[in-house]
Amino acid sequence: MSLTQIQNRIAKAENQAGRAPGSVKLIAVSKVQPDARVRAVLEAGHRVFGENRVQEAAGKWPGFRYEFGPIELHLLGPLQTNKARQAMELFDVIHSVDRPKLARTLARLSDELGRCPDIFVQINTGAEPQKAGVLPDDADAMIAECRALNLPLLGLMCIPPVDEDAAHHFQMLAEIAARNDLTALSMGMSDDFETAIAHGATHVRVGSAIFGAREAH
Ligand SMILES: *Cc1c(COP(=O)(O)O)cnc(C)c1O
């Protein structure tokens, strides 16, 4: 499926949900994709991309930025505190802020660097032991902590369990955001971005539906 087809499906889902045209941002998730596929999407004019790993992104995006100009980069995968500085220098938005210690590290580094990427707090809506994110019960406290640290908090992010109805998780994320006066919701991937838009997603993270299947690695 092409970039244009995904953009059209997003526009249709916005319309069906009574959302303003252009209110949903498409993050093209380019992790593990061959450079030629990423280049094709850049040449089609897209400038918003997502990556899972700091190291992989650091090898790929400085060159593309040099060649194509400003590109908005989103970090979607778990972030270790010892990679936080590099991540802050490379990314415009970090979706995976999932623990107070990381929030404090980002705050300290933002004083040092004089800038900070926008952040999302990741919520583990399915309370899955192997998955990153703060538990739903800890969400309000984590949001308060980020605010106390003056981090530029945009909203919340989730990755629903693979074997469950995603809509329930999108609904839960939207409720936690609403009661905390947060407007941005990073939710929805290739298989469920239209459902996410119906539940208020402002940022959808679409990889394989744009680029094709990822090679295992
Ligand atoms: C890989 C990934 C995506 C994109 O997944 P697709 O199913 O290929 O669209 C979105 N969000 C996160 C956090 C990811 O790791």
The ligand as an SDF file (V2000), in Angstrom:
LIG
                    3D

 15 15  0  0  0  0  0  0  0  0999 V2000
    6.8540   -0.9390   14.7600 C   0  0  0  0  0  0  0  0  0  0  0  0
    5.9850   -0.0030   15.5000 C   0  0  0  0  0  0  0  0  0  0  0  0
    4.9050    0.6450   14.8680 C   0  0  0  0  0  0  0  0  0  0  0  0
    4.4890    0.3720   13.4420 C   0  0  0  0  0  0  0  0  0  0  0  0
    3.9690   -0.9200   13.3250 O   0  0  0  0  0  0  0  0  0  0  0  0
    3.2460   -1.4280   11.9770 P   0  0  0  0  0  0  0  0  0  0  0  0
    2.3880   -2.5370   12.4320 O   0  0  0  0  0  0  0  0  0  0  0  0
    4.3140   -1.8300   11.0390 O   0  0  0  0  0  0  0  0  0  0  0  0
    2.4420   -0.2760   11.4550 O   0  0  0  0  0  0  0  0  0  0  0  0
    4.1830    1.5550   15.6130 C   0  0  0  0  0  0  0  0  0  0  0  0
    4.4910    1.8290   16.9010 N   0  0  0  0  0  0  0  0  0  0  0  0
    5.5130    1.2430   17.5310 C   0  0  0  0  0  0  0  0  0  0  0  0
    5.8050    1.5930   18.9400 C   0  0  0  0  0  0  0  0  0  0  0  0
    6.2770    0.3020   16.8590 C   0  0  0  0  0  0  0  0  0  0  0  0
    7.2760   -0.3030   17.5130 O   0  0  0  0  0  0  0  0  0  0  0  0
  1  2  1  0
  2  3  1  0
  2 14  2  0
  3  4  1  0
  3 10  2  0
  4  5  1  0
  5  6  1  0
  6  7  2  0
  6  8  1  0
  6  9  1  0
 10 11  1  0
 11 12  2  0
 12 13  1  0
 12 14  1  0
 14 15  1  0
M  END
$$$$
